[in-house]
Each structure stands twice: as C-alpha cells, then as structure tokens.
Amino acid sequence: MKMLLAVTVCAVAFPLLSTAAQLRPYLTTGEVITEEAQQIVVPQSNTNPVVLRSLVADGAKVKAGDVVLRIDPGGTAQQAEQLRTQVAQAIARTNKEVADLEVKAIDAETAWAQADAMWRKAKIDGAIPRAQLSALDADRYAGELARTERNREQLQKALDEARAAVDRKREDARLEIRKLEVQRIVADAQLQASEVKAEQDGVFIAGFHPWHGRRYTSGESAQSGFVAGQVVTPGKHGIRAYALENDRMGFSLDKPVSITIDAFPGHWFNTRILRIAGAPEQRKPWGNGRYYTMAIEIPSELKLPLKPGMSVLALPGAAPVKTESLATEGRGSPLTLQGEIEAAENQSVAPPGIPNTWNFNLTMLVPEGTMVQPGMPVAVFDAAELAPTIAEKTAQLNEKQQLANKLRLDHAEAAKQADLSVSEAEAKAEKTVRKASQPESLIRRVDYSKFVVEREEAQQLLEIAQRRHAALGRARDAERALTQAEVNQLQGEIKSLTEGQQKLTVTAQRAGMVIHQSGWDGDRFTTGSQVFIGQSVATVADTATLRVRAQVPEALSLRVLPGQAARIEVSGSTLQMSGSVIEVGRAYRAKSNNEPINILDVMLKLDQGNDKLKPGASVRVFLTESKA
C-alpha cells in the first residue's frame, strides 16, 4: 500500500512539473548599442595603472585620424631609448669583436705566408740533384722540406679556423643586433600605441571607471585594457540581448519577438532576431549564469530617440504596438535628482614617471579644500632608492669617462705602432725588390730563385700589414664607439633620473581647490601614504568652472530636456541655487557596481557662483516640469 502511494505521488508530480515548465515565460534582456562604434581601449603599458594625459571631451566631434586618447608612456619611452642605446652598444661591441678576430686571422695569414715562403725555398733546395750534394746536405734539405711542408699545412688549418671564427662572429653579431632591433621596433610600436586615433568620423562618448564609477577625463588613471569610451556614428543603432542558457529554447531566427525599452514604458514593438551565438558565455557582472548573445533588429516603425545603453526587454512572439504620444510622459510630479558639484577643469596630481621606480612615499600633501595658485606646491613624493641610484650612476659615468680618456691616449700610441709596422713592411718589400732586380746571369740560380720568393713574400706581407693596419683601426674605432655609447647611456639615465627627481614636487598648473583622492583600498591619501606609479592622489579643481552632475533613472530620463530650469540644494546646508540643464547624457550606464541601476547623466550650469561651494558636495536637483 505504501509503495502504491509513492508511485501515485510521483505520477502526479511529473505532470505538474511539466506544466510549470510550459507556463514559465521566456525572456531576454539587453541594451541598445551603436553599430560600428569604435571602442577606445586604454593601450598596453609596462606599468599599470596609467595616466590618461589627454582625452577628448565627452560629446566632442572627432574625425578619422584625430587623436582621441593619449596615455603617459611611463617606462615604455625609457625602454625604447634604452633599446636604441643597446643597439648602438651591440653594433660597437660586435664590430670590435669582429675586428679583433680579423686581426687574429691576419696574424694567422702572416704566419702562413712566412711558412709558405720557407716551404717554397725548401723546395728550391730540395730540387738540387743529390749527385751534386753531399749525403748530409741532401738529407738536411729533404728534412727541411718535410718540416716546412708540415708546418705550412698546420698553419693553413689555423688560418681556415681563424677565418671561420670571423664568419661565425659576423653571423652571431647579425642575429644579436637583429634581435635588439626587433625589440626596439616593438618598443617603438608600443610607444606609438600610447596614442589612440579615431578610425571614423563621429562623436566621442566618454566611459566610466568600472571600480569607482568616475567618468574618464584627462588626468584620470586607468588600467590597460579598460574601455575609456567609444566613437559612435549617430543614427546607427542595434540591440544586443542576452538569453539565459535555459531560455535559449524560446527564441529562434524564424520566430518574431516583441521588445520594449525601459526609457519608453508601455511601448512595444515587433521585430526579429538577426543572429544567435552558437555557444553560451558567462557574464561575470550578472553572476555565474551562462548567456547566449543575440542580435535583434531595430524595427522600422520605431521612431523614438535611441541612445546607447538603453535597457531592452525582449519576449518571444508578437505584441500589439502602443502608439501613445511621448508628450504625455513629460507631465507628472516634480522630478528630483541626486547629484554632486564638480569642476569642468581639473589637474591630476600623481607621482612622475621615473625609470625602474614603482613605489613612492607621499611626504607632503596640501590639506583638502586649500585654494592654491599656479606654481604653488601641492604634493611632494619621495623615492627612497632614487638618490643612491643617481650617485651610483654618476660614479659609473666618471669611471667610463676616465676610461675613454685613457683609451684616447692608448689608441694614439697604438696607431703610431701600426704605422711603423707598415713602414717596416714597405722598406722590406723595397729591399727584396732591389735584390731580385739584379741580373740573373750574375747570381747563382738557386739564390736568384730564393730572391724571387723573398720578393713575393715581402709583397704579400706588405699587403697583409696594410690590411692589419686597417683592421686595428676599425677595432680602435669600435672600442671608442662602445665606450662612448656606454657614456651616453649613463648620461641619459642620469638625466632622466634627475628630471624625475625634480618632478617629485608637483605644483599647481592652475588656480583651484585641492581635492584628495582615494586609493584602491578606499582610504583617502594623506601624508605618509604609499603611492604606486600612475595613482592620482589629488586633483586641483578649477572653482571657476563648477557645475552640477546629476543622474536620472532611465524610466524618467525623457522628462529631462536641455534648457530646463532647476533649483539646486546642497545637502546638509541651507544653501540653494538656481541653474538649468545644459546637457543630457549621450549614453546610459550602470550607476555603480553595487547599484546596477541604469541611469543617464545630466549636466547643469549654475546661474551664479558661490564661494561656499566645494567640488564633491552632494546636491539635490529639483527640475521644473517641462511644458508639453
């Protein structure tokens, strides 16, 4: 009976589960995107984070080829310069090594030429008939011929090995220099990549830092690979949706879908799916689920003002299209927004880029809220290892300069000795020419033949001496070039370190108020804090350019229009001001990682300035209702 009851319960449960699965609605969420938009990605760098030295203003129009983003190259510039110096050093060093081996090969050739002359003279003696010689002389000549022949063969092998060593060194030098050249080309390419140019005409939309949510502007810090914004072409929009893996079965290319956009509540449109990804992918911001990416067509009857980032809900099947006028959505209760005071012009205060220096100690930071004038110190950084490094490099430079002076004297003496060797070879060659120019009839045939051999030997040795003189000159030039390259490298390093040391004191470039920034741990920087290269410890906000940046939820964004009047209240005080909307954001975004609410930024100008206003102060914005 118990077994039968269990079976009955299971039989009833399965149909219920099946019915529930059939009744569960399929849906997918997505966003409006700009088709063919160019993502402006922060370039790769040897140090992270990097400082955005130059970034086009949000909403600015750009043309193809315009520089949109330029980062501080940091150590990349020093690396490229070091590689150029290393290439010069490698060329000088390998030239010296090749020249030294050439001298050794020439010395081996000299020894072989002398051995060859001795062998040829021994052949002359060995060619005398034995009948004309005593047995002792005949054996002596034969032994001398065998000895000189063996010596000649050994020196020939030594000469071949010396020449092979020169060829190997040339090939090794070529490969070494080629390797350094490739590294230099990569470094130069990376240095050039510190600039990102627009690939198309359009409007630049600045992005937001994914960690603290601040809009990217010039002077901000960012990690390589972060998207600093995008260049969009107005009017070219599409929809990218993401269907949970379990909801994939509810969508297909041959079935219609209906969409609604959160910014236009109550408006449904029929459209179709253009593409569905073949495999699901995980979207970490949404959790551990896996989603299929779908491209949905913008329906032709959708005439609403679309902006990138608008939230979209898509359901399978058709839905009636609602055609209510959007003008009715501009009416209702007064709209209240949250925002903060910010300065349109800011100077980022960050440690300078110094070769092989990554950490700094913040020894002085002007108190927050201090008004500074151009030229006043704002922050002072200290790098503990910088002063000892400069002293060490200076000592090495002095040593290299003394070595260069000593080489100059040694090379002058060596050049005189080389000239003397050539002169001696010329004198010997001239002497042998005179001896061989005597009438052959007045000299024994054997002696005359030896004079001819000596003349040929002297001429060959003179030619070898001249080549040796040139090789020694190349070796001296290469050694001087190597020493000078090392001196230039040390001078460049000392100059870079000294300039970096002078930049440890950061001064204000404009008049403004000092605002402290927070580190990665969320704590604000103070005197004594440890700062990593690329981190901004403070900003100098130009108080003459104060404005209000507020956020409006996506569903209410249509109620905000440029020119709309506003009343602004500073939180925690009785200060009130009037202003107006000067700009409505061009793209929707998530408010923060903790609050993934889709919002639109609204920029307001103040009708009158106020000395009590400070950048970063929270405000409430009460918008006057726009008229239909």
C-alpha distance (Angstrom), angle and dihedral (degrees) to the residues before:
residue distance angle dihedral
M1 . . .
K2 3.85 . .
M3 3.79 90.6 .
L4 3.80 92.1 50.6
L5 3.82 91.0 50.0
A6 3.79 91.7 52.4
V7 3.77 91.9 50.6
T8 3.78 90.8 49.9
V9 3.80 92.8 51.4
C10 3.80 91.4 50.6
A11 3.76 92.0 48.7
V12 3.79 90.5 54.1
A13 3.79 94.7 43.4
F14 3.79 96.6 56.6
P15 3.82 95.6 56.8
L16 3.80 89.1 48.5
L17 3.79 91.7 52.9
S18 3.78 91.2 46.5
T19 3.80 91.4 50.2
A20 3.81 91.3 49.1
A21 3.80 90.9 51.4
Q22 3.78 90.7 50.9
L23 3.81 92.4 49.3
R24 3.83 95.1 48.3
P25 3.81 108.3 105.6
Y26 3.77 120.6 -125.1
L27 3.78 116.5 -134.7
T28 3.76 141.9 160.7
T29 3.77 132.8 -160.6
G30 3.75 128.3 -149.6
E31 3.76 146.1 141.7
V32 3.76 142.0 -109.4
I33 3.78 111.6 -99.0
T34 3.77 134.4 -171.7
E35 3.76 109.8 -116.7
E36 3.79 116.9 -131.3
A37 3.80 90.6 12.9
Q38 3.80 115.3 160.0
Q39 3.78 113.2 -129.2
I40 3.81 111.2 -139.8
V41 3.79 101.7 -144.1
V42 3.79 122.2 -170.1
P43 3.83 104.5 -110.3
Q44 3.78 124.3 -116.5
S45 3.78 116.9 -90.9
N46 3.79 138.3 178.2
T47 3.80 88.7 -119.5
N48 3.78 130.3 48.2
P49 2.94 134.9 -124.0
V50 3.79 99.7 35.3
V51 3.79 128.6 -159.3
L52 3.80 117.7 -117.4
R53 3.79 97.7 -132.7
S54 3.78 93.7 -179.6
L55 3.79 130.2 14.7
V56 3.78 127.3 167.2
A57 3.79 113.5 -112.1
D58 3.78 117.5 -98.2
G59 3.79 110.6 -92.0
A60 3.80 94.8 17.5
K61 3.78 118.4 141.6
V62 3.80 115.0 -120.3
K63 3.77 134.0 -172.5
A64 3.77 129.0 -143.5
G65 3.80 108.2 -79.0
D66 3.80 96.4 25.6
V67 3.81 116.0 130.8
V68 3.80 106.6 -112.4
L69 3.80 101.2 171.7
R70 3.79 132.7 20.9
I71 3.79 121.4 179.7
D72 3.76 130.8 -163.7
P73 3.82 102.4 -94.9
G74 3.79 90.0 -147.7
G75 3.81 111.1 178.6
T76 3.79 92.8 -1.1
A77 3.80 92.5 79.4
Q78 3.80 91.3 49.0
Q79 3.80 90.4 46.2
A80 3.80 92.0 52.2
E81 3.80 90.8 49.1
Q82 3.81 91.4 46.9
L83 3.79 90.6 51.2
R84 3.80 90.7 51.7
T85 3.79 88.6 52.4
Q86 3.80 91.0 46.2
V87 3.81 90.1 52.0
A88 3.81 90.2 52.0
Q89 3.80 90.5 46.9
A90 3.80 92.2 47.5
I91 3.80 91.5 50.5
A92 3.81 91.7 49.2
R93 3.81 93.6 43.9
T94 3.79 95.1 47.2
N95 3.81 91.0 44.9
K96 3.79 89.0 54.6
E97 3.80 92.5 46.6
V98 3.80 91.6 48.0
A99 3.82 90.9 46.9
D100 3.82 90.9 50.1
L101 3.80 90.5 51.1
E102 3.80 90.1 46.7
V103 3.81 89.1 54.5
K104 3.80 89.4 51.1
A105 3.80 90.2 48.7
I106 3.81 90.0 49.5
D107 3.81 90.0 49.6
A108 3.80 88.4 50.9
E109 3.80 89.0 49.3
T110 3.83 89.8 50.4
A111 3.79 91.1 52.5
W112 3.80 90.6 47.3
A113 3.84 92.0 49.3
Q114 3.79 90.8 51.7
A115 3.81 90.9 46.8
D116 3.80 90.3 47.6
A117 3.82 90.7 52.5
M118 3.81 91.0 49.6
W119 3.80 90.1 48.9
R120 3.80 91.9 50.0
K121 3.82 91.4 50.0
A122 3.80 89.3 47.3
K123 3.80 88.1 53.3
I124 3.79 89.3 54.3
D125 3.80 90.7 53.3
G126 3.79 91.3 43.2
A127 3.80 91.1 53.5
I128 3.83 92.1 64.2
P129 3.82 108.9 107.8
R130 3.81 112.2 -104.1
A131 3.78 88.8 -130.6
Q132 3.81 89.4 67.4
L133 3.81 93.6 49.8
S134 3.71 136.3 63.1
A135 3.79 115.9 -108.5
L136 3.81 90.3 -110.5
D137 3.84 93.2 53.0
A138 3.80 92.2 44.1
D139 3.82 91.6 53.2
R140 3.82 90.8 44.3
Y141 3.81 92.5 52.3
A142 3.82 91.4 46.4
G143 3.81 91.8 49.7
E144 3.81 91.7 47.3
L145 3.80 90.6 51.1
A146 3.82 92.0 51.2
R147 3.81 91.9 46.6
T148 3.80 95.1 49.0
E149 3.78 91.0 45.8
R150 3.81 91.8 53.8
N151 3.80 90.9 45.2
R152 3.81 90.6 49.4
E153 3.82 91.9 51.5
Q154 3.82 92.3 49.1
L155 3.79 92.3 49.0
Q156 3.81 89.6 47.3
K157 3.82 89.2 57.0
A158 3.81 90.3 47.3
L159 3.81 89.7 50.5
D160 3.81 91.9 50.1
E161 3.81 90.5 49.7
A162 3.82 91.9 48.9
R163 3.81 91.7 50.5
A164 3.82 90.6 46.9
A165 3.82 89.1 51.5
V166 3.81 89.4 54.5
D167 3.81 91.2 50.9
R168 3.82 92.0 47.9
K169 3.78 92.1 49.3
R170 3.80 91.1 49.4
E171 3.81 90.6 52.1
D172 3.82 92.6 45.4
A173 3.79 89.7 48.7
R174 3.79 91.4 49.8
L175 3.81 91.4 51.8
E176 3.81 93.2 45.6
I177 3.79 92.9 49.7
R178 3.80 90.8 44.4
K179 3.81 90.2 53.2
L180 3.80 91.7 51.2
E181 3.80 90.7 45.7
V182 3.80 90.4 54.0
Q183 3.81 90.4 50.0
R184 3.80 89.6 48.3
I185 3.80 91.3 49.9
V186 3.82 89.8 50.4
A187 3.81 91.0 48.8
D188 3.81 91.3 48.3
A189 3.79 90.1 48.3
Q190 3.79 89.9 50.0
L191 3.79 89.1 48.2
Q192 3.79 90.6 51.2
A193 3.81 88.7 46.5
S194 3.80 88.7 62.7
E195 3.80 83.1 85.7
V196 3.80 120.1 66.7
K197 3.78 115.1 -160.2
A198 3.78 129.6 -161.9
E199 3.78 113.1 -102.3
Q200 3.79 94.0 -162.7
D201 3.78 141.9 20.4
G202 3.78 113.6 -91.0
V203 3.78 147.8 98.3
F204 3.80 123.1 -59.4
I205 3.80 115.7 -128.8
A206 3.80 112.5 -166.2
G207 3.79 118.3 -134.7
F208 3.79 131.3 -140.3
H209 3.78 130.4 -114.3
P210 3.83 106.9 -104.5
W211 3.81 93.0 -142.1
H212 3.81 106.7 47.4
G213 3.81 99.4 11.6
R214 3.81 98.0 -126.5
R215 3.77 117.9 147.1
Y216 3.79 113.7 -108.2
T217 3.80 112.6 -106.5
S218 3.78 135.3 156.1
G219 3.80 109.4 -64.5
E220 3.81 96.1 27.5
S221 3.81 120.8 125.2
A222 3.78 122.9 -124.6
Q223 3.77 140.3 168.9
S224 3.78 121.1 -108.9
G225 3.78 109.6 -95.3
F226 3.80 95.4 30.4
V227 3.82 115.4 128.2
A228 3.80 107.6 -116.2
G229 3.79 92.9 -174.4
Q230 3.76 142.6 -61.4
V231 3.77 140.2 -101.9
V232 3.79 107.8 -129.2
T233 3.76 132.6 -170.4
P234 3.82 108.0 -136.1
G235 3.78 115.6 -117.7
K236 3.80 100.3 22.4
H237 3.80 104.4 106.9
G238 3.76 136.5 156.8
I239 3.80 139.6 169.0
R240 3.78 125.3 -111.0
A241 3.80 113.0 -167.4
Y242 3.80 132.7 -176.9
A243 3.80 121.3 -145.7
L244 3.78 120.0 -163.4
E245 3.78 112.8 -116.4
N246 3.81 91.6 -109.5
D247 3.83 91.7 50.3
R248 3.79 95.0 53.0
M249 3.80 92.4 94.3
G250 3.81 90.4 63.5
F251 3.80 94.1 64.0
S252 3.79 132.5 62.0
L253 3.78 137.9 158.6
D254 3.81 93.7 -110.4
K255 3.82 95.7 53.3
P256 3.82 126.5 78.8
V257 3.78 122.7 -120.6
S258 3.77 131.9 -158.6
I259 3.79 122.5 -139.2
T260 3.78 137.0 -166.0
I261 3.79 128.2 -171.0
D262 3.80 119.3 -140.1
A263 3.80 91.9 -137.9
F264 3.83 88.7 60.0
P265 3.82 103.4 42.4
G266 3.79 116.5 -161.7
H267 3.80 95.7 20.3
W268 3.81 114.9 118.2
F269 3.78 126.8 -176.2
N270 3.79 133.5 -170.5
T271 3.78 117.7 -130.6
R272 3.79 142.0 139.2
I273 3.79 141.0 -110.1
L274 3.79 115.3 -104.7
R275 3.81 101.0 -173.3
I276 3.79 139.5 3.3
A277 3.79 121.8 -162.7
G278 3.77 116.1 -114.1
A279 3.81 95.0 -133.1
P280 3.81 134.0 28.9
E281 3.78 122.5 -112.6
Q282 3.76 132.2 -158.6
R283 3.81 119.2 -110.7
K284 3.77 105.5 -156.3
P285 3.83 96.2 -163.0
W286 3.81 87.8 60.2
G287 3.79 97.4 47.5
N288 3.78 132.3 -107.0
G289 3.81 97.5 -36.5
R290 3.80 122.7 115.6
Y291 3.78 121.1 -130.5
Y292 3.79 138.1 -163.2
T293 3.80 113.1 -133.2
M294 3.80 114.7 -133.2
A295 3.79 131.5 -172.4
I296 3.81 112.4 -144.2
E297 3.77 124.4 -165.7
I298 3.81 120.7 -119.2
P299 3.83 104.1 -119.9
S300 3.78 115.0 -118.3
E301 3.81 92.7 -128.9
L302 3.82 91.6 57.5
K303 3.80 103.0 104.0
L304 3.81 97.2 163.4
P305 3.83 122.1 126.4
L306 3.79 100.9 -99.2
K307 3.80 124.6 -162.1
P308 3.81 130.1 -173.4
G309 3.78 114.3 -92.7
M310 3.82 97.5 31.2
S311 3.80 111.0 148.2
V312 3.81 116.3 -114.8
L313 3.82 130.6 -165.8
A314 3.81 116.7 -159.9
L315 3.82 126.8 -168.0
P316 3.80 128.5 -176.9
G317 3.77 115.4 -105.7
A318 3.78 134.5 31.9
A319 3.79 125.6 -61.9
P320 3.80 132.2 -169.2
V321 3.79 114.3 -94.1
K322 3.78 113.9 -120.0
T323 3.78 112.3 -142.7
E324 3.78 102.7 -172.6
S325 3.78 115.1 145.3
L326 3.75 115.4 -101.3
A327 3.79 89.7 -138.3
T328 3.81 90.4 80.7
E329 3.78 89.3 61.6
G330 3.81 90.9 65.5
R331 3.81 91.8 68.0
G332 3.77 129.1 79.1
S333 3.77 139.7 73.4
P334 3.83 120.1 -10.7
L335 3.77 112.8 -79.9
T336 3.82 119.1 -120.9
L337 3.80 120.6 -165.6
Q338 3.78 133.8 -173.3
G339 3.79 119.9 -133.3
E340 3.77 146.7 134.2
I341 3.77 141.5 -120.9
E342 3.79 115.2 -99.5
A343 3.79 138.3 169.8
A344 3.77 120.0 -118.6
E345 3.83 90.7 -147.4
N346 3.81 119.9 49.4
Q347 3.78 137.2 166.8
S348 3.78 116.7 -145.4
V349 3.82 116.0 -137.7
A350 3.81 110.7 -150.5
P351 3.82 137.3 145.2
P352 3.81 115.6 -87.3
G353 3.77 123.8 -105.7
I354 3.82 108.2 -99.9
P355 3.83 122.3 173.9
N356 3.81 113.4 -98.7
T357 3.81 91.9 -3.0
W358 3.80 115.9 119.1
N359 3.82 107.6 155.2
F360 3.78 128.4 53.9
N361 3.77 134.9 -175.4
L362 3.80 115.0 -133.1
T363 3.81 101.5 -134.7
M364 3.82 97.1 171.3
L365 3.78 134.5 18.6
V366 3.78 124.1 172.0
P367 3.83 110.9 -118.5
E368 3.77 115.5 -95.5
G369 3.77 114.6 -93.7
T370 3.81 93.8 28.7
M371 3.79 114.8 141.6
V372 3.80 110.5 -133.1
Q373 3.78 133.2 -171.0
P374 3.82 127.6 -142.6
G375 3.80 110.9 -72.9
M376 3.80 96.2 22.6
P377 3.85 115.2 127.2
V378 3.78 112.7 -108.2
A379 3.81 102.8 174.7
V380 3.79 137.5 4.2
F381 3.80 121.6 -153.9
D382 3.77 128.7 -165.4
A383 3.80 129.2 -155.4
A384 3.80 109.0 -164.7
E385 3.80 95.8 -156.4
L386 3.81 96.0 45.5
A387 3.83 100.3 84.4
P388 3.85 94.8 46.5
T389 3.80 89.4 47.4
I390 3.81 92.0 52.9
A391 3.83 90.7 48.0
E392 3.81 91.4 49.2
K393 3.81 92.9 47.9
T394 3.82 90.6 47.8
A395 3.81 91.2 53.1
Q396 3.80 90.4 49.3
L397 3.81 89.9 49.6
N398 3.81 92.4 52.2
E399 3.80 90.0 49.7
K400 3.81 92.2 50.1
Q401 3.81 92.1 47.7
Q402 3.81 90.9 51.9
L403 3.80 89.0 48.9
A404 3.80 89.9 50.8
N405 3.82 90.9 52.7
K406 3.81 91.2 48.6
L407 3.80 91.1 48.3
R408 3.78 90.0 52.5
L409 3.82 90.9 57.7
D410 3.81 94.4 41.7
H411 3.77 92.1 49.4
A412 3.79 92.0 50.5
E413 3.82 89.7 55.2
A414 3.81 92.0 44.3
A415 3.81 90.4 51.2
K416 3.82 90.1 54.7
Q417 3.81 91.1 50.5
A418 3.80 90.8 49.1
D419 3.82 91.1 50.8
L420 3.81 89.5 49.5
S421 3.82 91.7 52.0
V422 3.81 91.0 53.1
S423 3.81 90.8 48.0
E424 3.81 90.7 51.9
A425 3.80 90.9 49.9
E426 3.81 90.3 49.8
A427 3.82 91.5 50.3
K428 3.79 91.8 48.9
A429 3.79 91.4 48.4
E430 3.80 91.1 50.5
K431 3.82 90.7 49.4
T432 3.80 93.3 51.3
V433 3.80 90.4 47.9
R434 3.81 90.3 55.8
K435 3.80 92.1 47.5
A436 3.80 92.3 50.0
S437 3.80 91.7 46.7
Q438 3.82 92.5 68.5
P439 3.82 115.9 110.9
E440 3.78 109.1 -84.0
S441 3.79 91.0 -140.6
L442 3.81 92.0 63.1
I443 3.82 95.7 52.6
R444 3.77 132.7 62.0
R445 3.76 111.5 -95.9
V446 3.80 92.2 -123.2
D447 3.81 93.0 50.8
Y448 3.80 93.0 45.9
S449 3.80 91.0 51.0
K450 3.81 89.2 52.4
F451 3.83 90.5 49.4
V452 3.79 88.6 55.1
V453 3.82 90.7 49.8
E454 3.81 90.8 48.7
R455 3.82 90.5 49.3
E456 3.82 91.5 52.1
E457 3.80 90.1 45.1
A458 3.80 92.2 50.9
Q459 3.80 92.1 48.8
Q460 3.81 90.4 49.5
L461 3.81 91.9 47.2
L462 3.81 90.2 49.2
E463 3.79 90.8 53.9
I464 3.80 89.9 46.7
A465 3.83 91.2 48.4
Q466 3.79 90.5 52.9
R467 3.81 91.2 51.0
R468 3.80 89.7 46.7
H469 3.80 89.4 51.3
A470 3.82 90.3 53.3
A471 3.83 92.7 45.8
L472 3.80 91.7 50.7
G473 3.79 88.8 50.2
R474 3.81 90.9 52.5
A475 3.80 90.3 48.5
R476 3.81 91.3 51.9
D477 3.80 92.1 46.9
A478 3.81 91.2 48.9
E479 3.80 91.9 48.6
R480 3.80 91.1 50.8
A481 3.81 90.6 46.6
L482 3.81 90.7 50.1
T483 3.78 92.3 50.4
Q484 3.81 91.5 46.0
A485 3.82 90.8 49.2
E486 3.80 89.6 53.2
V487 3.80 89.8 48.7
N488 3.81 91.0 49.4
Q489 3.81 91.1 48.9
L490 3.80 92.5 51.7
Q491 3.80 91.3 45.8
G492 3.81 90.4 51.1
E493 3.81 92.3 48.3
I494 3.80 92.2 48.2
K495 3.81 90.9 47.7
S496 3.81 91.7 50.1
L497 3.81 92.7 46.9
T498 3.80 92.6 46.0
E499 3.80 92.4 49.6
G500 3.80 89.4 48.2
Q501 3.80 90.2 49.8
Q502 3.80 90.0 53.4
K503 3.81 90.3 50.3
L504 3.81 92.6 55.2
T505 3.79 85.9 93.2
V506 3.81 106.1 68.6
T507 3.79 114.7 -157.2
A508 3.79 130.1 -164.3
Q509 3.79 114.6 -95.4
R510 3.80 93.4 -166.2
A511 3.77 138.5 19.6
G512 3.78 112.7 -90.9
M513 3.78 150.2 106.8
V514 3.81 123.4 -65.0
I515 3.80 113.7 -123.1
H516 3.81 118.7 -173.8
Q517 3.81 119.6 -133.2
S518 3.80 129.6 -145.1
G519 3.79 127.2 -115.9
W520 3.78 128.2 -131.8
D521 3.80 89.8 -82.8
G522 3.81 91.4 57.3
D523 3.82 94.5 -111.5
R524 3.78 119.4 124.4
F525 3.79 118.3 -113.1
T526 3.78 115.6 -103.4
T527 3.78 136.1 170.1
G528 3.80 107.5 -62.5
S529 3.81 96.0 28.8
Q530 3.79 120.0 137.7
V531 3.79 111.4 -120.4
F532 3.79 126.9 -163.3
I533 3.78 119.4 -145.1
G534 3.81 111.8 -86.5
Q535 3.81 95.2 26.5
S536 3.79 116.6 125.9
V537 3.81 111.1 -138.2
A538 3.80 97.4 -175.8
T539 3.77 145.3 -9.7
V540 3.77 131.0 -134.4
A541 3.80 103.8 -136.9
D542 3.79 117.3 -156.4
T543 3.81 101.1 -130.4
A544 3.79 90.4 -161.9
T545 3.80 88.7 70.1
L546 3.82 99.6 48.8
R547 3.79 117.1 149.2
V548 3.80 139.4 156.6
R549 3.77 125.3 -102.0
A550 3.81 112.8 -164.9
Q551 3.79 134.4 173.1
V552 3.77 127.4 -134.0
P553 3.83 122.9 -165.3
E554 3.77 113.5 -110.7
A555 3.79 94.6 -115.1
L556 3.83 90.5 57.2
S557 3.79 98.3 38.1
L558 3.83 94.9 101.7
R559 3.80 89.2 65.3
V560 3.80 91.4 66.1
L561 3.79 117.4 81.8
P562 3.82 133.9 171.2
G563 3.80 112.2 -93.3
Q564 3.80 93.2 27.4
A565 3.82 111.9 146.0
A566 3.79 119.0 -122.0
R567 3.78 141.5 -172.5
I568 3.79 113.8 -140.9
E569 3.81 125.6 -156.8
V570 3.79 123.3 -170.6
S571 3.80 110.1 -133.9
G572 3.80 115.0 -114.9
S573 3.80 94.6 17.9
T574 3.78 141.2 68.8
L575 3.78 92.7 -118.3
Q576 3.80 113.0 128.6
M577 3.78 129.9 178.6
S578 3.74 139.8 175.6
G579 3.76 126.4 -125.4
S580 3.76 145.0 144.9
V581 3.78 139.6 -125.9
I582 3.80 110.8 -94.6
E583 3.78 99.7 170.5
V584 3.79 139.2 16.9
G585 3.79 116.2 -154.9
R586 3.78 119.7 -96.2
A587 3.79 95.3 -143.9
Y588 3.78 137.8 32.5
R589 3.79 121.4 -124.9
A590 3.79 142.5 174.4
K591 3.78 112.6 -87.3
S592 3.82 93.0 -131.1
N593 3.77 142.3 -39.8
N594 3.79 89.8 -90.6
E595 3.82 93.7 44.7
P596 3.81 108.5 39.7
I597 3.81 91.7 -174.2
N598 3.78 115.5 141.2
I599 3.79 109.9 -120.4
L600 3.78 140.2 168.1
D601 3.79 122.6 -136.1
V602 3.78 118.3 -123.2
M603 3.81 122.4 -163.7
L604 3.80 120.1 -153.5
K605 3.77 131.0 -174.6
L606 3.79 123.7 -143.9
D607 3.77 117.9 -121.1
Q608 3.81 90.4 -145.6
G609 3.79 133.3 15.3
N610 3.78 123.4 -120.0
D611 3.81 127.4 -157.6
K612 3.80 90.7 -145.2
L613 3.79 93.2 63.7
K614 3.78 118.1 104.0
P615 3.80 128.5 -171.5
G616 3.78 111.3 -104.1
A617 3.80 95.6 31.2
S618 3.81 113.2 140.2
V619 3.78 116.4 -120.5
R620 3.78 139.8 -179.3
V621 3.77 118.3 -134.5
F622 3.80 120.4 -152.6
L623 3.79 109.3 -163.9
T624 3.76 120.8 -153.0
E625 3.79 109.4 -126.2
S626 3.77 113.5 -101.1
K627 3.77 116.6 -125.6
A628 3.76 118.2 -111.7
